[in-house]
Amino acid sequence: MRNFHFVATAFLIALPMAQAKEYKVDPSHSNIGFTIRHLVSKVSGEFKDVEATLQFDVAKPSDAKLTASVKAGSINTNNEKRDNHLKSADFFDVEKFPALTFESKKISAAGRGKYKMTGDLTIHGTTKPVTFDVEYLGEANDPWGMTRAGFTGSTKVNRKDFGMSWNKALDQGGVLLGEEVTINLNIEGILQGAEKK
């Protein structure tokens, strides 16, 4: 019996550890967007050039990990003059700081299919910890045999914390832009290492 337990234990140790699935973000079906207050409304924008990899296993979400890099110069608010201003030293200063990055450090459950993902966000050369509210939307095979998973996420940051303090005072009082920025993620990832069906 002792030998049986020894062999069984050795077999279990030899088994490969289960690893989280790895997904590469599909930029054509994903969106990294933001909104900020402007006068009496809100203006939205997005970043067009995104590279990100996500490791995720719904059975063990605490092991999830996200790394993402966004080209600051790919910012788009549907207004060329405004986009050029955002690329300037008043805001993102894309010549000096060409990328925005995020690297997750911790994820915890926050309800059915919902999580809190905390990590380091770097904007304008400054790194700050932020927490995204994340929702897992599920997994499915597309018509071409690829497995895809969907996620959404959001967080709020103060742009001044990242060294972007430009503003314009108004004659009637107040300022042109708000300080709080909402970041919204809509992510569709393609499972890596799986053969097409």
N, C-alpha and C positions, 0 to 999 in steps of 0.2 A: 504493500500500500504506500509505503514511504517513497519507493521508486516511482510509483504512478504520479504522486503529487509533484515529485521533482521534475519528471518529464512534462507534465501538464504546465507547470510554472514556466519551464524553459520554452515551451511552445508559445505560450502567451507573450512572453517577453520578446520572442523572435518575430511576432506579428508586426507588420508595419503600422505605425501610428496613423490614425485617420487624419487626413489633412483637409482643410477648408477648400472648397472649390475656388478657382481663380477665374475672374471675369475681367475682360478688357472692355472698357467703356467705348460704346459705339457713338462717336460724335455726331453722326447723322441722325440719331434717334435720342439724343440727350441734349440737355440745355443747362447752362450755368448762368443764371440771371440775377438781377438785383433791382431794387426799387429804392428811391430816395425822395423825400419831400422837396417840392419846388414851388415856392410861393403858396398857393392854396390847393395844390394837387400833388400828385406823385408821378415821377418819371421813371420809366423802366429801361433797362438795357441788358445786354448779354455779352458773353465772350465766345467767339466763334472757334477758337483754336484751343482744344482741350485734349490732354492725354491723362488717362487715369487707369489704375488697376485696383480691383477690389477682390479681397479674399473673404469668402462668406460661406458659412454652413448653417442652414436654418436650425439644425439639431444642436449646434453649439455656437450661437451668435457672439458669445463673449470673446471668441478668437478672431472675430472679423478685423480686417485691416484695410484701410483705404489710403492710397497715395495718389495725389493729383497734382498736375502742373498745367497752368493756364498762361497763354501768352497775353501779356497786358495790352500789347498793340493790336490785338484782335477785338478790342472792345467795339460794340456797335449799339448805338442808341437811335438809329435811323435819322441822324442829323450829322452831316460831315463836319460842320463847324464845331458843334459841341463835342464830337468824338475827338477832333484834333486838340481841343482844349483839355479834354480828359487825359490825353496822351502826354500833355506837356508837364513841365516841372510843377505846375500848380496842383496837379493831382497825381497820376500814376508815374510820371517821369519815366516813360518806357525805355528811353535810351539808357538810363542808369539802372533801372530795375525792370528787366524784360519779362519777368515771370512772377506769377502769384502761385503759391504752393500750399498744399495741405497734407499733413501726415497724421493719421489717427493714432491715438495712444490708448484709448479705453472705450469700450462699448458696454452698455448695460441695458437690460430690458425695461420697457416703459409701457407695457400693455401688449395685447395680442398683435404681433407683427410690427410693434413699434419699439424704438430704441433711442437711447441717448448716446451719441458718438462724440467724444471729446478728443481734441487733437490740437496740433500747432498750425495756425494759419499765418502765412507770411505774405504781407502786402507792403509794397513800397519800401522793402528792405527791413521791415519791422515784423517780428514774430510775436504773436499773442495766442494764449490758449482760448479756444472757443468750443462751444457744444452745439452740435446740430441735433434737431429733432428729426429722426429718420423713420421712414415707414417702408417695410418690405412689401412689394405689390404682388410677388409671386414669380413663378418660373414656367416657361413654356417653350416648345419647339416651334421655330418658324417654318414657313413652307419650303425652305432650302436645307432643312435638316440641322440648323444650328440651334443650340439651346441658349435661351436668353432669360435674364432676370431683370426685374424692374424695381427701382427704389426712388423715393422722394426724400428731400431733406430741406431744412430751413434753419437759419439762425439770424441773429441781429448783432451788428457790431457798430461801434462808434468810429467813424472815419478819422477823427482826430487822434484816436489811439494809435493809428498807423501813419501819423505824420501828414495827413491831408487835411489842412485846416483852412484852405482858401474859401472865402465867402465874400459877399457883397452886401453892404448895408443898404437898406431901403429908406427912401425919403420919409415914408410914413411910419418908420420904425420897424424893427425886426431885421431879418436877413433873408437872402435869396434862397439858400439851401439849408436843409436840415442836416443834423450831424449823424443821426441814426440811419444805417443802411441795412435793409433786409436782403439776405442772400438766399436764393431759392435754387435747389438742385432737382432736376428731373433726369434720372440716370437709367439707361438701358445697357446692360452689360452682356457680352458674348462669352459663353463658357469656353475656356481654353483647354487644350489637350484632349478634346472629345472629337471623335471621327464623325464626319457628316453621314447622315443616314441616307 
